[in-house]
Amino acid sequence: MLKKKDLKALNPADLRGKLKDAELEVTAELSAMKSSGRPANAGRLRQAKRLKSRILTLLTQKGEKA
């Protein structure tokens, strides 16, 4: 997982790329949860959701649209 300090150093285009990666990870974890009834790794799902939120917040603060 990336730290907030590392995310702040990225430009908006790179942040959007990281956002897509985080969204794919969340989607994969959620689909695994739907098929088995529980997440394979709940901690990873939580981290991916937080990363996604951090990236969206940074994009908003930089004045960019996600």
CHARMM internal coordinates of N, CA and C (Angstrom, degrees):
IC EDIT
DIST 1 N 1 CA 1.4469
DIST 1 CA 1 C 1.5268
ANGL 1 N 1 CA 1 C 109.72
DIST 1 C 2 N 1.2857
ANGL 1 CA 1 C 2 N 115.11
DIHE 1 N 1 CA 1 C 2 N 146.40
DIST 2 N 2 CA 1.4561
ANGL 1 C 2 N 2 CA 120.99
DIHE 1 CA 1 C 2 N 2 CA 179.58
DIST 2 CA 2 C 1.5205
ANGL 2 N 2 CA 2 C 110.87
DIHE 1 C 2 N 2 CA 2 C -87.01
DIST 2 C 3 N 1.3078
ANGL 2 CA 2 C 3 N 115.34
DIHE 2 N 2 CA 2 C 3 N 145.74
DIST 3 N 3 CA 1.4580
ANGL 2 C 3 N 3 CA 120.21
DIHE 2 CA 2 C 3 N 3 CA 176.89
DIST 3 CA 3 C 1.5221
ANGL 3 N 3 CA 3 C 109.25
DIHE 2 C 3 N 3 CA 3 C -86.62
DIST 3 C 4 N 1.3297
ANGL 3 CA 3 C 4 N 115.25
DIHE 3 N 3 CA 3 C 4 N 159.68
DIST 4 N 4 CA 1.4544
ANGL 3 C 4 N 4 CA 120.11
DIHE 3 CA 3 C 4 N 4 CA -177.76
DIST 4 CA 4 C 1.5281
ANGL 4 N 4 CA 4 C 111.08
DIHE 3 C 4 N 4 CA 4 C -60.36
DIST 4 C 5 N 1.3233
ANGL 4 CA 4 C 5 N 116.39
DIHE 4 N 4 CA 4 C 5 N -37.85
DIST 5 N 5 CA 1.4610
ANGL 4 C 5 N 5 CA 121.20
DIHE 4 CA 4 C 5 N 5 CA 179.78
DIST 5 CA 5 C 1.5281
ANGL 5 N 5 CA 5 C 110.77
DIHE 4 C 5 N 5 CA 5 C -61.17
DIST 5 C 6 N 1.3282
ANGL 5 CA 5 C 6 N 116.58
DIHE 5 N 5 CA 5 C 6 N -40.43
DIST 6 N 6 CA 1.4637
ANGL 5 C 6 N 6 CA 120.62
DIHE 5 CA 5 C 6 N 6 CA 179.25
DIST 6 CA 6 C 1.5252
ANGL 6 N 6 CA 6 C 111.52
DIHE 5 C 6 N 6 CA 6 C -69.47
DIST 6 C 7 N 1.3202
ANGL 6 CA 6 C 7 N 116.17
DIHE 6 N 6 CA 6 C 7 N -36.73
DIST 7 N 7 CA 1.4646
ANGL 6 C 7 N 7 CA 120.11
DIHE 6 CA 6 C 7 N 7 CA 179.37
DIST 7 CA 7 C 1.5263
ANGL 7 N 7 CA 7 C 111.24
DIHE 6 C 7 N 7 CA 7 C -67.36
DIST 7 C 8 N 1.3392
ANGL 7 CA 7 C 8 N 116.82
DIHE 7 N 7 CA 7 C 8 N -37.56
DIST 8 N 8 CA 1.4629
ANGL 7 C 8 N 8 CA 119.84
DIHE 7 CA 7 C 8 N 8 CA -179.38
DIST 8 CA 8 C 1.5209
ANGL 8 N 8 CA 8 C 111.83
DIHE 7 C 8 N 8 CA 8 C -63.86
DIST 8 C 9 N 1.3220
ANGL 8 CA 8 C 9 N 116.79
DIHE 8 N 8 CA 8 C 9 N -28.20
DIST 9 N 9 CA 1.4654
ANGL 8 C 9 N 9 CA 120.96
DIHE 8 CA 8 C 9 N 9 CA -178.54
DIST 9 CA 9 C 1.5337
ANGL 9 N 9 CA 9 C 112.64
DIHE 8 C 9 N 9 CA 9 C -76.19
DIST 9 C 10 N 1.3255
ANGL 9 CA 9 C 10 N 117.35
DIHE 9 N 9 CA 9 C 10 N -16.18
DIST 10 N 10 CA 1.4663
ANGL 9 C 10 N 10 CA 120.55
DIHE 9 CA 9 C 10 N 10 CA -177.43
DIST 10 CA 10 C 1.5302
ANGL 10 N 10 CA 10 C 111.36
DIHE 9 C 10 N 10 CA 10 C -80.68
DIST 10 C 11 N 1.3251
ANGL 10 CA 10 C 11 N 115.46
DIHE 10 N 10 CA 10 C 11 N 151.11
DIST 11 N 11 CA 1.4613
ANGL 10 C 11 N 11 CA 119.34
DIHE 10 CA 10 C 11 N 11 CA 176.00
DIST 11 CA 11 C 1.5341
ANGL 11 N 11 CA 11 C 108.92
DIHE 10 C 11 N 11 CA 11 C -83.01
DIST 11 C 12 N 1.3275
ANGL 11 CA 11 C 12 N 118.04
DIHE 11 N 11 CA 11 C 12 N 165.12
DIST 12 N 12 CA 1.4692
ANGL 11 C 12 N 12 CA 120.87
DIHE 11 CA 11 C 12 N 12 CA -176.53
DIST 12 CA 12 C 1.5346
ANGL 12 N 12 CA 12 C 114.53
DIHE 11 C 12 N 12 CA 12 C -56.68
DIST 12 C 13 N 1.3208
ANGL 12 CA 12 C 13 N 118.48
DIHE 12 N 12 CA 12 C 13 N -35.35
DIST 13 N 13 CA 1.4648
ANGL 12 C 13 N 13 CA 120.16
DIHE 12 CA 12 C 13 N 13 CA 179.81
DIST 13 CA 13 C 1.5329
ANGL 13 N 13 CA 13 C 110.87
DIHE 12 C 13 N 13 CA 13 C -65.54
DIST 13 C 14 N 1.3276
ANGL 13 CA 13 C 14 N 116.35
DIHE 13 N 13 CA 13 C 14 N -41.75
DIST 14 N 14 CA 1.4576
ANGL 13 C 14 N 14 CA 120.02
DIHE 13 CA 13 C 14 N 14 CA 177.70
DIST 14 CA 14 C 1.5253
ANGL 14 N 14 CA 14 C 111.18
DIHE 13 C 14 N 14 CA 14 C -67.47
DIST 14 C 15 N 1.3226
ANGL 14 CA 14 C 15 N 116.16
DIHE 14 N 14 CA 14 C 15 N -36.78
DIST 15 N 15 CA 1.4619
ANGL 14 C 15 N 15 CA 120.21
DIHE 14 CA 14 C 15 N 15 CA 177.85
DIST 15 CA 15 C 1.5294
ANGL 15 N 15 CA 15 C 110.76
DIHE 14 C 15 N 15 CA 15 C -62.73
DIST 15 C 16 N 1.3266
ANGL 15 CA 15 C 16 N 116.15
DIHE 15 N 15 CA 15 C 16 N -39.78
DIST 16 N 16 CA 1.4714
ANGL 15 C 16 N 16 CA 119.03
DIHE 15 CA 15 C 16 N 16 CA 178.29
DIST 16 CA 16 C 1.5280
ANGL 16 N 16 CA 16 C 110.98
DIHE 15 C 16 N 16 CA 16 C -63.93
DIST 16 C 17 N 1.3312
ANGL 16 CA 16 C 17 N 116.90
DIHE 16 N 16 CA 16 C 17 N -36.70
DIST 17 N 17 CA 1.4588
ANGL 16 C 17 N 17 CA 120.63
DIHE 16 CA 16 C 17 N 17 CA 176.66
DIST 17 CA 17 C 1.5214
ANGL 17 N 17 CA 17 C 111.58
DIHE 16 C 17 N 17 CA 17 C -64.47
DIST 17 C 18 N 1.3208
ANGL 17 CA 17 C 18 N 116.17
DIHE 17 N 17 CA 17 C 18 N -43.36
DIST 18 N 18 CA 1.4698
ANGL 17 C 18 N 18 CA 120.87
DIHE 17 CA 17 C 18 N 18 CA 177.36
DIST 18 CA 18 C 1.5248
ANGL 18 N 18 CA 18 C 110.45
DIHE 17 C 18 N 18 CA 18 C -65.55
DIST 18 C 19 N 1.3318
ANGL 18 CA 18 C 19 N 116.45
DIHE 18 N 18 CA 18 C 19 N -34.24
DIST 19 N 19 CA 1.4579
ANGL 18 C 19 N 19 CA 120.83
DIHE 18 CA 18 C 19 N 19 CA 178.59
DIST 19 CA 19 C 1.5279
ANGL 19 N 19 CA 19 C 110.39
DIHE 18 C 19 N 19 CA 19 C -63.85
DIST 19 C 20 N 1.3279
ANGL 19 CA 19 C 20 N 116.77
DIHE 19 N 19 CA 19 C 20 N -42.71
DIST 20 N 20 CA 1.4675
ANGL 19 C 20 N 20 CA 120.08
DIHE 19 CA 19 C 20 N 20 CA 178.35
DIST 20 CA 20 C 1.5222
ANGL 20 N 20 CA 20 C 110.67
DIHE 19 C 20 N 20 CA 20 C -62.34
DIST 20 C 21 N 1.3340
ANGL 20 CA 20 C 21 N 116.46
DIHE 20 N 20 CA 20 C 21 N -41.14
DIST 21 N 21 CA 1.4639
ANGL 20 C 21 N 21 CA 120.15
DIHE 20 CA 20 C 21 N 21 CA 178.42
DIST 21 CA 21 C 1.5252
ANGL 21 N 21 CA 21 C 111.01
DIHE 20 C 21 N 21 CA 21 C -62.02
DIST 21 C 22 N 1.3352
ANGL 21 CA 21 C 22 N 116.55
DIHE 21 N 21 CA 21 C 22 N -43.44
DIST 22 N 22 CA 1.4645
ANGL 21 C 22 N 22 CA 120.91
DIHE 21 CA 21 C 22 N 22 CA -179.84
DIST 22 CA 22 C 1.5242
ANGL 22 N 22 CA 22 C 110.37
DIHE 21 C 22 N 22 CA 22 C -65.51
DIST 22 C 23 N 1.3272
ANGL 22 CA 22 C 23 N 117.03
DIHE 22 N 22 CA 22 C 23 N -40.13
DIST 23 N 23 CA 1.4669
ANGL 22 C 23 N 23 CA 120.23
DIHE 22 CA 22 C 23 N 23 CA 178.91
DIST 23 CA 23 C 1.5279
ANGL 23 N 23 CA 23 C 110.96
DIHE 22 C 23 N 23 CA 23 C -64.26
DIST 23 C 24 N 1.3364
ANGL 23 CA 23 C 24 N 117.03
DIHE 23 N 23 CA 23 C 24 N -39.53
DIST 24 N 24 CA 1.4593
ANGL 23 C 24 N 24 CA 120.12
DIHE 23 CA 23 C 24 N 24 CA 177.94
DIST 24 CA 24 C 1.5276
ANGL 24 N 24 CA 24 C 111.01
DIHE 23 C 24 N 24 CA 24 C -64.96
DIST 24 C 25 N 1.3195
ANGL 24 CA 24 C 25 N 116.77
DIHE 24 N 24 CA 24 C 25 N -38.94
DIST 25 N 25 CA 1.4577
ANGL 24 C 25 N 25 CA 120.26
DIHE 24 CA 24 C 25 N 25 CA 179.10
DIST 25 CA 25 C 1.5261
ANGL 25 N 25 CA 25 C 111.33
DIHE 24 C 25 N 25 CA 25 C -66.21
DIST 25 C 26 N 1.3415
ANGL 25 CA 25 C 26 N 116.23
DIHE 25 N 25 CA 25 C 26 N -42.46
DIST 26 N 26 CA 1.4638
ANGL 25 C 26 N 26 CA 119.95
DIHE 25 CA 25 C 26 N 26 CA 177.48
DIST 26 CA 26 C 1.5271
ANGL 26 N 26 CA 26 C 110.09
DIHE 25 C 26 N 26 CA 26 C -62.63
DIST 26 C 27 N 1.3116
ANGL 26 CA 26 C 27 N 116.98
DIHE 26 N 26 CA 26 C 27 N -43.76
DIST 27 N 27 CA 1.4608
ANGL 26 C 27 N 27 CA 121.06
DIHE 26 CA 26 C 27 N 27 CA -179.84
DIST 27 CA 27 C 1.5263
ANGL 27 N 27 CA 27 C 111.13
DIHE 26 C 27 N 27 CA 27 C -62.49
DIST 27 C 28 N 1.3225
ANGL 27 CA 27 C 28 N 116.58
DIHE 27 N 27 CA 27 C 28 N -42.28
DIST 28 N 28 CA 1.4671
ANGL 27 C 28 N 28 CA 120.12
DIHE 27 CA 27 C 28 N 28 CA 179.94
DIST 28 CA 28 C 1.5242
ANGL 28 N 28 CA 28 C 111.03
DIHE 27 C 28 N 28 CA 28 C -64.19
DIST 28 C 29 N 1.3272
ANGL 28 CA 28 C 29 N 116.78
DIHE 28 N 28 CA 28 C 29 N -42.91
DIST 29 N 29 CA 1.4636
ANGL 28 C 29 N 29 CA 120.28
DIHE 28 CA 28 C 29 N 29 CA 179.51
DIST 29 CA 29 C 1.5314
ANGL 29 N 29 CA 29 C 111.02
DIHE 28 C 29 N 29 CA 29 C -66.09
DIST 29 C 30 N 1.3326
ANGL 29 CA 29 C 30 N 116.48
DIHE 29 N 29 CA 29 C 30 N -40.08
DIST 30 N 30 CA 1.4573
ANGL 29 C 30 N 30 CA 119.55
DIHE 29 CA 29 C 30 N 30 CA -179.94
DIST 30 CA 30 C 1.5255
ANGL 30 N 30 CA 30 C 111.40
DIHE 29 C 30 N 30 CA 30 C -67.70
DIST 30 C 31 N 1.3278
ANGL 30 CA 30 C 31 N 117.30
DIHE 30 N 30 CA 30 C 31 N -37.79
DIST 31 N 31 CA 1.4617
ANGL 30 C 31 N 31 CA 119.17
DIHE 30 CA 30 C 31 N 31 CA 178.44
DIST 31 CA 31 C 1.5256
ANGL 31 N 31 CA 31 C 110.74
DIHE 30 C 31 N 31 CA 31 C -68.46
DIST 31 C 32 N 1.3306
ANGL 31 CA 31 C 32 N 117.07
DIHE 31 N 31 CA 31 C 32 N -36.39
DIST 32 N 32 CA 1.4578
ANGL 31 C 32 N 32 CA 119.88
DIHE 31 CA 31 C 32 N 32 CA 176.13
DIST 32 CA 32 C 1.5257
ANGL 32 N 32 CA 32 C 110.23
DIHE 31 C 32 N 32 CA 32 C -65.44
DIST 32 C 33 N 1.3228
ANGL 32 CA 32 C 33 N 116.07
DIHE 32 N 32 CA 32 C 33 N -36.52
DIST 33 N 33 CA 1.4570
ANGL 32 C 33 N 33 CA 120.75
DIHE 32 CA 32 C 33 N 33 CA 179.31
DIST 33 CA 33 C 1.5320
ANGL 33 N 33 CA 33 C 110.30
DIHE 32 C 33 N 33 CA 33 C -67.48
DIST 33 C 34 N 1.3229
ANGL 33 CA 33 C 34 N 116.25
DIHE 33 N 33 CA 33 C 34 N -39.87
DIST 34 N 34 CA 1.4698
ANGL 33 C 34 N 34 CA 119.18
DIHE 33 CA 33 C 34 N 34 CA -179.25
DIST 34 CA 34 C 1.5259
ANGL 34 N 34 CA 34 C 111.35
DIHE 33 C 34 N 34 CA 34 C -66.81
DIST 34 C 35 N 1.3159
ANGL 34 CA 34 C 35 N 117.39
DIHE 34 N 34 CA 34 C 35 N -34.91
DIST 35 N 35 CA 1.4602
ANGL 34 C 35 N 35 CA 119.88
DIHE 34 CA 34 C 35 N 35 CA -177.78
DIST 35 CA 35 C 1.5296
ANGL 35 N 35 CA 35 C 112.26
DIHE 34 C 35 N 35 CA 35 C -77.27
DIST 35 C 36 N 1.3304
ANGL 35 CA 35 C 36 N 117.11
DIHE 35 N 35 CA 35 C 36 N -35.57
DIST 36 N 36 CA 1.4597
ANGL 35 C 36 N 36 CA 119.25
DIHE 35 CA 35 C 36 N 36 CA -176.24
DIST 36 CA 36 C 1.5291
ANGL 36 N 36 CA 36 C 113.42
DIHE 35 C 36 N 36 CA 36 C -104.42
DIST 36 C 37 N 1.3070
ANGL 36 CA 36 C 37 N 117.38
DIHE 36 N 36 CA 36 C 37 N -13.02
DIST 37 N 37 CA 1.4586
ANGL 36 C 37 N 37 CA 120.56
DIHE 36 CA 36 C 37 N 37 CA 179.14
DIST 37 CA 37 C 1.5147
ANGL 37 N 37 CA 37 C 113.91
DIHE 36 C 37 N 37 CA 37 C 94.74
DIST 37 C 38 N 1.3307
ANGL 37 CA 37 C 38 N 117.17
DIHE 37 N 37 CA 37 C 38 N -15.29
DIST 38 N 38 CA 1.4527
ANGL 37 C 38 N 38 CA 120.42
DIHE 37 CA 37 C 38 N 38 CA 176.35
DIST 38 CA 38 C 1.5243
ANGL 38 N 38 CA 38 C 108.19
DIHE 37 C 38 N 38 CA 38 C -148.28
DIST 38 C 39 N 1.3055
ANGL 38 CA 38 C 39 N 116.99
DIHE 38 N 38 CA 38 C 39 N 153.49
DIST 39 N 39 CA 1.4693
ANGL 38 C 39 N 39 CA 118.31
DIHE 38 CA 38 C 39 N 39 CA -177.55
DIST 39 CA 39 C 1.5246
ANGL 39 N 39 CA 39 C 111.08
DIHE 38 C 39 N 39 CA 39 C -69.50
DIST 39 C 40 N 1.3250
ANGL 39 CA 39 C 40 N 115.92
DIHE 39 N 39 CA 39 C 40 N 146.69
DIST 40 N 40 CA 1.4574
ANGL 39 C 40 N 40 CA 120.54
DIHE 39 CA 39 C 40 N 40 CA 178.27
DIST 40 CA 40 C 1.5226
ANGL 40 N 40 CA 40 C 109.86
DIHE 39 C 40 N 40 CA 40 C -64.92
DIST 40 C 41 N 1.3233
ANGL 40 CA 40 C 41 N 116.12
DIHE 40 N 40 CA 40 C 41 N -38.80
DIST 41 N 41 CA 1.4569
ANGL 40 C 41 N 41 CA 121.25
DIHE 40 CA 40 C 41 N 41 CA 178.67
DIST 41 CA 41 C 1.5270
ANGL 41 N 41 CA 41 C 107.41
DIHE 40 C 41 N 41 CA 41 C -144.82
DIST 41 C 42 N 1.3126
ANGL 41 CA 41 C 42 N 116.37
DIHE 41 N 41 CA 41 C 42 N 99.29
DIST 42 N 42 CA 1.4622
ANGL 41 C 42 N 42 CA 120.78
DIHE 41 CA 41 C 42 N 42 CA -176.03
DIST 42 CA 42 C 1.5222
ANGL 42 N 42 CA 42 C 111.98
DIHE 41 C 42 N 42 CA 42 C -64.41
DIST 42 C 43 N 1.3097
ANGL 42 CA 42 C 43 N 117.20
DIHE 42 N 42 CA 42 C 43 N -32.91
DIST 43 N 43 CA 1.4607
ANGL 42 C 43 N 43 CA 120.76
DIHE 42 CA 42 C 43 N 43 CA 179.13
DIST 43 CA 43 C 1.5130
ANGL 43 N 43 CA 43 C 112.05
DIHE 42 C 43 N 43 CA 43 C -64.78
DIST 43 C 44 N 1.3332
ANGL 43 CA 43 C 44 N 116.53
DIHE 43 N 43 CA 43 C 44 N -40.13
DIST 44 N 44 CA 1.4650
ANGL 43 C 44 N 44 CA 120.35
DIHE 43 CA 43 C 44 N 44 CA 179.51
DIST 44 CA 44 C 1.5178
ANGL 44 N 44 CA 44 C 110.79
DIHE 43 C 44 N 44 CA 44 C -66.96
DIST 44 C 45 N 1.3279
ANGL 44 CA 44 C 45 N 117.12
DIHE 44 N 44 CA 44 C 45 N -38.33
DIST 45 N 45 CA 1.4666
ANGL 44 C 45 N 45 CA 121.32
DIHE 44 CA 44 C 45 N 45 CA 177.73
DIST 45 CA 45 C 1.5265
ANGL 45 N 45 CA 45 C 109.71
DIHE 44 C 45 N 45 CA 45 C -62.39
DIST 45 C 46 N 1.3187
ANGL 45 CA 45 C 46 N 116.13
DIHE 45 N 45 CA 45 C 46 N -45.03
DIST 46 N 46 CA 1.4635
ANGL 45 C 46 N 46 CA 120.52
DIHE 45 CA 45 C 46 N 46 CA -179.62
DIST 46 CA 46 C 1.5284
ANGL 46 N 46 CA 46 C 111.05
DIHE 45 C 46 N 46 CA 46 C -63.61
DIST 46 C 47 N 1.3419
ANGL 46 CA 46 C 47 N 117.51
DIHE 46 N 46 CA 46 C 47 N -42.82
DIST 47 N 47 CA 1.4608
ANGL 46 C 47 N 47 CA 121.14
DIHE 46 CA 46 C 47 N 47 CA 179.15
DIST 47 CA 47 C 1.5199
ANGL 47 N 47 CA 47 C 111.30
DIHE 46 C 47 N 47 CA 47 C -64.10
DIST 47 C 48 N 1.3201
ANGL 47 CA 47 C 48 N 116.99
DIHE 47 N 47 CA 47 C 48 N -40.41
DIST 48 N 48 CA 1.4641
ANGL 47 C 48 N 48 CA 120.50
DIHE 47 CA 47 C 48 N 48 CA -179.53
DIST 48 CA 48 C 1.5253
ANGL 48 N 48 CA 48 C 110.56
DIHE 47 C 48 N 48 CA 48 C -65.70
DIST 48 C 49 N 1.3284
ANGL 48 CA 48 C 49 N 116.96
DIHE 48 N 48 CA 48 C 49 N -39.72
DIST 49 N 49 CA 1.4692
ANGL 48 C 49 N 49 CA 120.01
DIHE 48 CA 48 C 49 N 49 CA 177.96
DIST 49 CA 49 C 1.5226
ANGL 49 N 49 CA 49 C 110.83
DIHE 48 C 49 N 49 CA 49 C -65.05
DIST 49 C 50 N 1.3196
ANGL 49 CA 49 C 50 N 116.38
DIHE 49 N 49 CA 49 C 50 N -41.24
DIST 50 N 50 CA 1.4689
ANGL 49 C 50 N 50 CA 119.72
DIHE 49 CA 49 C 50 N 50 CA 179.22
DIST 50 CA 50 C 1.5204
ANGL 50 N 50 CA 50 C 111.43
DIHE 49 C 50 N 50 CA 50 C -66.49
DIST 50 C 51 N 1.3340
ANGL 50 CA 50 C 51 N 116.95
DIHE 50 N 50 CA 50 C 51 N -40.81
DIST 51 N 51 CA 1.4538
ANGL 50 C 51 N 51 CA 120.62
DIHE 50 CA 50 C 51 N 51 CA 178.04
DIST 51 CA 51 C 1.5223
ANGL 51 N 51 CA 51 C 110.42
DIHE 50 C 51 N 51 CA 51 C -61.47
DIST 51 C 52 N 1.3139
ANGL 51 CA 51 C 52 N 116.02
DIHE 51 N 51 CA 51 C 52 N -43.83
DIST 52 N 52 CA 1.4638
ANGL 51 C 52 N 52 CA 120.89
DIHE 51 CA 51 C 52 N 52 CA 178.39
DIST 52 CA 52 C 1.5324
ANGL 52 N 52 CA 52 C 110.56
DIHE 51 C 52 N 52 CA 52 C -58.83
DIST 52 C 53 N 1.3089
ANGL 52 CA 52 C 53 N 116.63
DIHE 52 N 52 CA 52 C 53 N -44.24
DIST 53 N 53 CA 1.4633
ANGL 52 C 53 N 53 CA 120.88
DIHE 52 CA 52 C 53 N 53 CA 179.54
DIST 53 CA 53 C 1.5192
ANGL 53 N 53 CA 53 C 111.87
DIHE 52 C 53 N 53 CA 53 C -65.84
DIST 53 C 54 N 1.3334
ANGL 53 CA 53 C 54 N 116.62
DIHE 53 N 53 CA 53 C 54 N -40.43
DIST 54 N 54 CA 1.4706
ANGL 53 C 54 N 54 CA 119.90
DIHE 53 CA 53 C 54 N 54 CA 178.56
DIST 54 CA 54 C 1.5199
ANGL 54 N 54 CA 54 C 110.99
DIHE 53 C 54 N 54 CA 54 C -62.19
DIST 54 C 55 N 1.3241
ANGL 54 CA 54 C 55 N 116.35
DIHE 54 N 54 CA 54 C 55 N -43.20
DIST 55 N 55 CA 1.4592
ANGL 54 C 55 N 55 CA 120.22
DIHE 54 CA 54 C 55 N 55 CA -178.74
DIST 55 CA 55 C 1.5197
ANGL 55 N 55 CA 55 C 110.44
DIHE 54 C 55 N 55 CA 55 C -65.24
DIST 55 C 56 N 1.3320
ANGL 55 CA 55 C 56 N 117.25
DIHE 55 N 55 CA 55 C 56 N -43.47
DIST 56 N 56 CA 1.4670
ANGL 55 C 56 N 56 CA 120.17
DIHE 55 CA 55 C 56 N 56 CA 178.43
DIST 56 CA 56 C 1.5231
ANGL 56 N 56 CA 56 C 110.72
DIHE 55 C 56 N 56 CA 56 C -62.42
DIST 56 C 57 N 1.3212
ANGL 56 CA 56 C 57 N 117.42
DIHE 56 N 56 CA 56 C 57 N -38.48
DIST 57 N 57 CA 1.4589
ANGL 56 C 57 N 57 CA 121.27
DIHE 56 CA 56 C 57 N 57 CA 178.37
DIST 57 CA 57 C 1.5210
ANGL 57 N 57 CA 57 C 110.67
DIHE 56 C 57 N 57 CA 57 C -64.31
DIST 57 C 58 N 1.3336
ANGL 57 CA 57 C 58 N 117.09
DIHE 57 N 57 CA 57 C 58 N -45.34
DIST 58 N 58 CA 1.4638
ANGL 57 C 58 N 58 CA 120.46
DIHE 57 CA 57 C 58 N 58 CA 179.64
DIST 58 CA 58 C 1.5244
ANGL 58 N 58 CA 58 C 111.63
DIHE 57 C 58 N 58 CA 58 C -63.46
DIST 58 C 59 N 1.3235
ANGL 58 CA 58 C 59 N 116.96
DIHE 58 N 58 CA 58 C 59 N -39.88
DIST 59 N 59 CA 1.4679
ANGL 58 C 59 N 59 CA 119.49
DIHE 58 CA 58 C 59 N 59 CA 178.03
DIST 59 CA 59 C 1.5265
ANGL 59 N 59 CA 59 C 110.55
DIHE 58 C 59 N 59 CA 59 C -62.95
DIST 59 C 60 N 1.3243
ANGL 59 CA 59 C 60 N 116.76
DIHE 59 N 59 CA 59 C 60 N -40.35
DIST 60 N 60 CA 1.4589
ANGL 59 C 60 N 60 CA 120.80
DIHE 59 CA 59 C 60 N 60 CA 178.41
DIST 60 CA 60 C 1.5230
ANGL 60 N 60 CA 60 C 110.66
DIHE 59 C 60 N 60 CA 60 C -64.81
DIST 60 C 61 N 1.3287
ANGL 60 CA 60 C 61 N 116.48
DIHE 60 N 60 CA 60 C 61 N -42.58
DIST 61 N 61 CA 1.4618
ANGL 60 C 61 N 61 CA 120.46
DIHE 60 CA 60 C 61 N 61 CA 179.97
DIST 61 CA 61 C 1.5276
ANGL 61 N 61 CA 61 C 112.08
DIHE 60 C 61 N 61 CA 61 C -65.69
DIST 61 C 62 N 1.3133
ANGL 61 CA 61 C 62 N 116.64
DIHE 61 N 61 CA 61 C 62 N -31.16
DIST 62 N 62 CA 1.4663
ANGL 61 C 62 N 62 CA 120.50
DIHE 61 CA 61 C 62 N 62 CA 179.05
DIST 62 CA 62 C 1.5260
ANGL 62 N 62 CA 62 C 111.37
DIHE 61 C 62 N 62 CA 62 C -83.01
DIST 62 C 63 N 1.3239
ANGL 62 CA 62 C 63 N 117.28
DIHE 62 N 62 CA 62 C 63 N -2.67
DIST 63 N 63 CA 1.4444
ANGL 62 C 63 N 63 CA 121.12
DIHE 62 CA 62 C 63 N 63 CA 177.52
DIST 63 CA 63 C 1.5161
ANGL 63 N 63 CA 63 C 113.57
DIHE 62 C 63 N 63 CA 63 C 82.33
DIST 63 C 64 N 1.3147
ANGL 63 CA 63 C 64 N 116.97
DIHE 63 N 63 CA 63 C 64 N 19.87
DIST 64 N 64 CA 1.4573
ANGL 63 C 64 N 64 CA 121.66
DIHE 63 CA 63 C 64 N 64 CA -179.02
DIST 64 CA 64 C 1.5231
ANGL 64 N 64 CA 64 C 109.29
DIHE 63 C 64 N 64 CA 64 C -105.09
DIST 64 C 65 N 1.3127
ANGL 64 CA 64 C 65 N 115.84
DIHE 64 N 64 CA 64 C 65 N 151.74
DIST 65 N 65 CA 1.4573
ANGL 64 C 65 N 65 CA 120.03
DIHE 64 CA 64 C 65 N 65 CA 173.59
DIST 65 CA 65 C 1.5210
ANGL 65 N 65 CA 65 C 108.81
DIHE 64 C 65 N 65 CA 65 C -90.69
DIST 65 C 66 N 1.3201
ANGL 65 CA 65 C 66 N 115.38
DIHE 65 N 65 CA 65 C 66 N 144.43
DIST 66 N 66 CA 1.4670
ANGL 65 C 66 N 66 CA 119.42
DIHE 65 CA 65 C 66 N 66 CA -179.98
DIST 66 CA 66 C 1.5003
ANGL 66 N 66 CA 66 C 107.42
DIHE 65 C 66 N 66 CA 66 C -79.64
END
COOR INIT
IC SEED 1 N 1 CA 1 C
IC BUILD
